[in-house]
Amino acid sequence: MKKVKVMGTINEQGQLSLDQPLEFMKNSRVEVTVRLQEEPELEEYDTPNETIIADFRQAWQEAMTGQTIPVSQLWEGIEDV
C-alpha cells in the first residue's frame, strides 16, 4: 500500500475536499485517515499584539525624549551569569 500525505478541508456537509488533485492511479479505491488540526493554544510566551504595540509605543516615546540607557550599561553584570 502506498502512503501519500495531502491537506484538505471538510465542508459544511461533512465532505472532504483536497487542496490539490491526486495525480496517480485514477479510479482506484483508497483508505482515508483524517487527522484534525487543533487550534494552537496560547503559550505563556505568546504576547497579544495590543500589548506588543503598547510596549513599542512606550519605548519609542522614551527614545524620542532621551530616556535611554547606554548600550555599555546594558551589558554590565551579564558576563557573570
N, CA, C and O atoms as a GROMACS GRO file, in nm:
protein
  324
    1MET      N    1   0.085  -0.117   0.000
    1MET     CA    2   0.000   0.000   0.000
    1MET      C    3   0.090   0.123   0.000
    1MET      O    4   0.185   0.130   0.078
    2LYS      N    5   0.061   0.219  -0.085
    2LYS     CA    6   0.135   0.344  -0.095
    2LYS      C    7   0.070   0.448  -0.004
    2LYS      O    8  -0.052   0.456   0.003
    3LYS      N    9   0.153   0.528   0.065
    3LYS     CA   10   0.102   0.629   0.157
    3LYS      C   11   0.137   0.767   0.104
    3LYS      O   12   0.252   0.794   0.069
    4VAL      N   13   0.036   0.858   0.096
    4VAL     CA   14   0.056   0.994   0.048
    4VAL      C   15  -0.009   1.090   0.147
    4VAL      O   16  -0.122   1.067   0.191
    5LYS      N   17   0.062   1.195   0.183
    5LYS     CA   18   0.008   1.294   0.275
    5LYS      C   19  -0.041   1.414   0.195
    5LYS      O   20   0.034   1.474   0.118
    6VAL      N   21  -0.168   1.450   0.214
    6VAL     CA   22  -0.226   1.567   0.149
    6VAL      C   23  -0.310   1.644   0.250
    6VAL      O   24  -0.354   1.587   0.350
    7MET      N   25  -0.333   1.770   0.224
    7MET     CA   26  -0.415   1.852   0.311
    7MET      C   27  -0.548   1.878   0.241
    7MET      O   28  -0.558   1.873   0.118
    8GLY      N   29  -0.650   1.904   0.321
    8GLY     CA   30  -0.782   1.930   0.264
    8GLY      C   31  -0.870   1.999   0.367
    8GLY      O   32  -0.825   2.034   0.476
    9THR      N   33  -0.995   2.018   0.328
    9THR     CA   34  -1.092   2.087   0.412
    9THR      C   35  -1.220   2.007   0.417
    9THR      O   36  -1.261   1.948   0.316
   10ILE      N   37  -1.284   2.004   0.533
   10ILE     CA   38  -1.415   1.940   0.545
   10ILE      C   39  -1.519   2.051   0.538
   10ILE      O   40  -1.515   2.146   0.616
   11ASN      N   41  -1.613   2.040   0.443
   11ASN     CA   42  -1.712   2.146   0.424
   11ASN      C   43  -1.832   2.129   0.516
   11ASN      O   44  -1.834   2.039   0.600
   12GLU      N   45  -1.930   2.216   0.501
   12GLU     CA   46  -2.050   2.216   0.587
   12GLU      C   47  -2.127   2.084   0.579
   12GLU      O   48  -2.195   2.047   0.675
   13GLN      N   49  -2.118   2.014   0.467
   13GLN     CA   50  -2.189   1.886   0.451
   13GLN      C   51  -2.106   1.768   0.499
   13GLN      O   52  -2.148   1.653   0.487
   14GLY      N   53  -1.986   1.795   0.554
   14GLY     CA   54  -1.900   1.688   0.603
   14GLY      C   55  -1.820   1.619   0.495
   14GLY      O   56  -1.765   1.512   0.518
   15GLN      N   57  -1.813   1.678   0.377
   15GLN     CA   58  -1.738   1.618   0.268
   15GLN      C   59  -1.596   1.672   0.266
   15GLN      O   60  -1.572   1.789   0.293
   16LEU      N   61  -1.502   1.584   0.234
   16LEU     CA   62  -1.361   1.619   0.230
   16LEU      C   63  -1.324   1.668   0.090
   16LEU      O   64  -1.354   1.603  -0.010
   17SER      N   65  -1.260   1.784   0.085
   17SER     CA   66  -1.211   1.840  -0.040
   17SER      C   67  -1.061   1.858  -0.027
   17SER      O   68  -1.016   1.929   0.064
   18LEU      N   69  -0.983   1.796  -0.115
   18LEU     CA   70  -0.837   1.805  -0.108
   18LEU      C   71  -0.789   1.936  -0.169
   18LEU      O   72  -0.850   1.989  -0.262
   19ASP      N   73  -0.679   1.989  -0.115
   19ASP     CA   74  -0.624   2.114  -0.165
   19ASP      C   75  -0.568   2.099  -0.306
   19ASP      O   76  -0.568   2.195  -0.383
   20GLN      N   77  -0.521   1.979  -0.341
   20GLN     CA   78  -0.465   1.954  -0.474
   20GLN      C   79  -0.516   1.818  -0.522
   20GLN      O   80  -0.538   1.727  -0.442
   21PRO      N   81  -0.535   1.805  -0.652
   21PRO     CA   82  -0.579   1.674  -0.704
   21PRO      C   83  -0.468   1.569  -0.692
   21PRO      O   84  -0.350   1.602  -0.696
   22LEU      N   85  -0.508   1.445  -0.676
   22LEU     CA   86  -0.413   1.333  -0.674
   22LEU      C   87  -0.389   1.291  -0.818
   22LEU      O   88  -0.484   1.261  -0.890
   23GLU      N   89  -0.264   1.287  -0.859
   23GLU     CA   90  -0.230   1.263  -1.000
   23GLU      C   91  -0.182   1.120  -1.028
   23GLU      O   92  -0.100   1.100  -1.117
   24PHE      N   93  -0.231   1.022  -0.954
   24PHE     CA   94  -0.185   0.886  -0.975
   24PHE      C   95  -0.300   0.789  -0.958
   24PHE      O   96  -0.397   0.820  -0.888
   25MET      N   97  -0.292   0.677  -1.019
   25MET     CA   98  -0.386   0.566  -1.004
   25MET      C   99  -0.532   0.613  -1.000
   25MET      O  100  -0.603   0.585  -0.904
   26LYS      N  101  -0.575   0.683  -1.103
   26LYS     CA  102  -0.712   0.733  -1.106
   26LYS      C  103  -0.810   0.617  -1.110
   26LYS      O  104  -0.779   0.508  -1.158
   27ASN      N  105  -0.929   0.641  -1.057
   27ASN     CA  106  -1.035   0.541  -1.047
   27ASN      C  107  -0.996   0.423  -0.958
   27ASN      O  108  -1.038   0.310  -0.983
   28SER      N  109  -0.916   0.450  -0.854
   28SER     CA  110  -0.874   0.347  -0.760
   28SER      C  111  -0.943   0.371  -0.626
   28SER      O  112  -0.978   0.484  -0.592
   29ARG      N  113  -0.961   0.262  -0.550
   29ARG     CA  114  -1.016   0.275  -0.416
   29ARG      C  115  -0.904   0.315  -0.322
   29ARG      O  116  -0.789   0.275  -0.341
   30VAL      N  117  -0.936   0.394  -0.222
   30VAL     CA  118  -0.837   0.442  -0.126
   30VAL      C  119  -0.890   0.427   0.015
   30VAL      O  120  -1.011   0.419   0.037
   31GLU      N  121  -0.800   0.424   0.109
   31GLU     CA  122  -0.835   0.427   0.250
   31GLU      C  123  -0.798   0.566   0.301
   31GLU      O  124  -0.688   0.614   0.275
   32VAL      N  125  -0.889   0.630   0.373
   32VAL     CA  126  -0.866   0.767   0.419
   32VAL      C  127  -0.863   0.769   0.572
   32VAL      O  128  -0.954   0.718   0.637
   33THR      N  129  -0.759   0.829   0.626
   33THR     CA  130  -0.748   0.854   0.770
   33THR      C  131  -0.746   1.005   0.786
   33THR      O  132  -0.665   1.074   0.724
   34VAL      N  133  -0.834   1.058   0.870
   34VAL     CA  134  -0.844   1.203   0.887
   34VAL      C  135  -0.784   1.242   1.022
   34VAL      O  136  -0.823   1.188   1.126
   35ARG      N  137  -0.689   1.335   1.019
   35ARG     CA  138  -0.631   1.392   1.141
   35ARG      C  139  -0.666   1.540   1.143
   35ARG      O  140  -0.628   1.614   1.052
   36LEU      N  141  -0.738   1.582   1.244
   36LEU     CA  142  -0.782   1.720   1.253
   36LEU      C  143  -0.674   1.805   1.318
   36LEU      O  144  -0.614   1.765   1.418
   37GLN      N  145  -0.651   1.924   1.262
   37GLN     CA  146  -0.559   2.019   1.324
   37GLN      C  147  -0.634   2.092   1.433
   37GLN      O  148  -0.741   2.148   1.410
   38GLU      N  149  -0.577   2.093   1.552
   38GLU     CA  150  -0.639   2.163   1.664
   38GLU      C  151  -0.591   2.306   1.665
   38GLU      O  152  -0.484   2.339   1.614
   39GLU      N  153  -0.674   2.393   1.725
   39GLU     CA  154  -0.635   2.533   1.740
   39GLU      C  155  -0.513   2.540   1.832
   39GLU      O  156  -0.513   2.479   1.938
   40PRO      N  157  -0.409   2.614   1.791
   40PRO     CA  158  -0.294   2.624   1.880
   40PRO      C  159  -0.331   2.697   2.009
   40PRO      O  160  -0.403   2.796   2.007
   41GLU      N  161  -0.279   2.645   2.120
   41GLU     CA  162  -0.307   2.708   2.248
   41GLU      C  163  -0.216   2.829   2.264
   41GLU      O  164  -0.102   2.830   2.216
   42LEU      N  165  -0.266   2.931   2.330
   42LEU     CA  166  -0.187   3.050   2.357
   42LEU      C  167  -0.084   3.015   2.464
   42LEU      O  168  -0.119   2.986   2.578
   43GLU      N  169   0.042   3.018   2.426
   43GLU     CA  170   0.151   2.985   2.518
   43GLU      C  171   0.181   3.104   2.608
   43GLU      O  172   0.142   3.217   2.579
   44GLU      N  173   0.249   3.077   2.716
   44GLU     CA  174   0.287   3.182   2.810
   44GLU      C  175   0.367   3.291   2.742
   44GLU      O  176   0.352   3.409   2.774
   45TYR      N  177   0.453   3.253   2.648
   45TYR     CA  178   0.540   3.348   2.581
   45TYR      C  179   0.472   3.417   2.463
   45TYR      O  180   0.532   3.507   2.404
   46ASP      N  181   0.351   3.379   2.428
   46ASP     CA  182   0.278   3.446   2.322
   46ASP      C  183   0.214   3.572   2.380
   46ASP      O  184   0.131   3.565   2.470
   47THR      N  185   0.254   3.685   2.327
   47THR     CA  186   0.204   3.813   2.376
   47THR      C  187   0.105   3.868   2.276
   47THR      O  188   0.134   3.872   2.157
   48PRO      N  189  -0.013   3.910   2.321
   48PRO     CA  190  -0.111   3.968   2.229
   48PRO      C  191  -0.054   4.091   2.157
   48PRO      O  192   0.027   4.164   2.214
   49ASN      N  193  -0.095   4.113   2.033
   49ASN     CA  194  -0.046   4.225   1.953
   49ASN      C  195  -0.067   4.359   2.023
   49ASN      O  196   0.018   4.448   2.013
   50GLU      N  197  -0.180   4.374   2.092
   50GLU     CA  198  -0.208   4.502   2.159
   50GLU      C  199  -0.100   4.534   2.262
   50GLU      O  200  -0.059   4.649   2.276
   51THR      N  201  -0.055   4.433   2.334
   51THR     CA  202   0.050   4.453   2.436
   51THR      C  203   0.182   4.489   2.369
   51THR      O  204   0.253   4.577   2.416
   52ILE      N  205   0.214   4.421   2.261
   52ILE     CA  206   0.338   4.449   2.189
   52ILE      C  207   0.337   4.592   2.138
   52ILE      O  208   0.437   4.663   2.150
   53ILE      N  209   0.226   4.635   2.080
   53ILE     CA  210   0.215   4.771   2.026
   53ILE      C  211   0.226   4.875   2.138
   53ILE      O  212   0.295   4.976   2.121
   54ALA      N  213   0.161   4.851   2.250
   54ALA     CA  214   0.168   4.944   2.363
   54ALA      C  215   0.311   4.954   2.416
   54ALA      O  216   0.359   5.064   2.445
   55ASP      N  217   0.381   4.841   2.428
   55ASP     CA  218   0.520   4.841   2.474
   55ASP      C  219   0.610   4.915   2.376
   55ASP      O  220   0.698   4.991   2.416
   56PHE      N  221   0.586   4.894   2.246
   56PHE     CA  222   0.666   4.962   2.144
   56PHE      C  223   0.644   5.113   2.151
   56PHE      O  224   0.740   5.190   2.143
   57ARG      N  225   0.519   5.155   2.165
   57ARG     CA  226   0.490   5.299   2.174
   57ARG      C  227   0.560   5.362   2.294
   57ARG      O  228   0.615   5.472   2.284
   58GLN      N  229   0.558   5.292   2.407
   58GLN     CA  230   0.625   5.343   2.528
   58GLN      C  231   0.776   5.353   2.503
   58GLN      O  232   0.837   5.454   2.537
   59ALA      N  233   0.834   5.250   2.445
   59ALA     CA  234   0.978   5.250   2.418
   59ALA      C  235   1.014   5.361   2.318
   59ALA      O  236   1.116   5.429   2.335
   60TRP      N  237   0.932   5.379   2.218
   60TRP     CA  238   0.957   5.484   2.118
   60TRP      C  239   0.951   5.622   2.184
   60TRP      O  240   1.036   5.707   2.159
   61GLN      N  241   0.852   5.643   2.268
   61GLN     CA  242   0.839   5.770   2.340
   61GLN      C  243   0.961   5.796   2.428
   61GLN      O  244   1.013   5.908   2.431
   62GLU      N  245   1.008   5.694   2.498
   62GLU     CA  246   1.126   5.707   2.582
   62GLU      C  247   1.250   5.740   2.498
   62GLU      O  248   1.331   5.823   2.537
   63ALA      N  249   1.263   5.675   2.384
   63ALA     CA  250   1.378   5.700   2.296
   63ALA      C  251   1.373   5.843   2.242
   63ALA      O  252   1.476   5.910   2.236
   64MET      N  253   1.255   5.890   2.203
   64MET     CA  254   1.242   6.023   2.145
   64MET      C  255   1.264   6.134   2.248
   64MET      O  256   1.299   6.246   2.212
   65THR      N  257   1.243   6.105   2.376
   65THR     CA  258   1.261   6.205   2.481
   65THR      C  259   1.393   6.190   2.555
   65THR      O  260   1.416   6.254   2.657
   66GLY      N  261   1.482   6.103   2.503
   66GLY     CA  262   1.614   6.088   2.561
   66GLY      C  263   1.621   6.003   2.686
   66GLY      O  264   1.723   6.003   2.755
   67GLN      N  265   1.516   5.932   2.716
   67GLN     CA  266   1.516   5.845   2.835
   67GLN      C  267   1.574   5.709   2.798
   67GLN      O  268   1.504   5.608   2.798
   68THR      N  269   1.704   5.709   2.768
   68THR     CA  270   1.769   5.586   2.722
   68THR      C  271   1.884   5.549   2.814
   68THR      O  272   1.926   5.629   2.898
   69ILE      N  273   1.934   5.428   2.798
   69ILE     CA  274   2.049   5.377   2.875
   69ILE      C  275   2.157   5.342   2.772
   69ILE      O  276   2.126   5.277   2.672
   70PRO      N  277   2.281   5.382   2.795
   70PRO     CA  278   2.389   5.345   2.702
   70PRO      C  279   2.401   5.192   2.691
   70PRO      O  280   2.382   5.120   2.790
   71VAL      N  281   2.432   5.145   2.573
   71VAL     CA  282   2.445   5.001   2.549
   71VAL      C  283   2.548   4.939   2.642
   71VAL      O  284   2.530   4.826   2.689
   72SER      N  285   2.655   5.010   2.669
   72SER     CA  286   2.760   4.956   2.757
   72SER      C  287   2.703   4.923   2.895
   72SER      O  288   2.748   4.828   2.959
   73GLN      N  289   2.606   5.002   2.942
   73GLN     CA  290   2.545   4.974   3.072
   73GLN      C  291   2.455   4.850   3.067
   73GLN      O  292   2.441   4.779   3.166
   74LEU      N  293   2.394   4.827   2.952
   74LEU     CA  294   2.305   4.711   2.941
   74LEU      C  295   2.379   4.580   2.966
   74LEU      O  296   2.321   4.486   3.018
   75TRP      N  297   2.507   4.574   2.927
   75TRP     CA  298   2.584   4.451   2.938
   75TRP      C  299   2.652   4.432   3.072
   75TRP      O  300   2.708   4.326   3.098
   76GLU      N  301   2.647   4.534   3.157
   76GLU     CA  302   2.711   4.522   3.288
   76GLU      C  303   2.651   4.408   3.370
   76GLU      O  304   2.530   4.400   3.388
   77GLY      N  305   2.737   4.320   3.417
   77GLY     CA  306   2.692   4.210   3.501
   77GLY      C  307   2.645   4.086   3.425
   77GLY      O  308   2.629   3.980   3.485
   78ILE      N  309   2.624   4.098   3.297
   78ILE     CA  310   2.575   3.983   3.220
   78ILE      C  311   2.683   3.877   3.205
   78ILE      O  312   2.653   3.758   3.207
   79GLU      N  313   2.807   3.919   3.189
   79GLU     CA  314   2.915   3.821   3.170
   79GLU      C  315   2.933   3.733   3.293
   79GLU      O  316   2.995   3.627   3.285
   80ASP      N  317   2.880   3.776   3.407
   80ASP     CA  318   2.892   3.696   3.530
   80ASP      C  319   2.784   3.589   3.542
   80ASP      O  320   2.790   3.505   3.633
   81VAL      N  321   2.687   3.590   3.454
   81VAL     CA  322   2.575   3.497   3.464
   81VAL      C  323   2.610   3.364   3.405
   81VAL      O  324   2.528   3.272   3.404
   0.00000   0.00000   0.00000
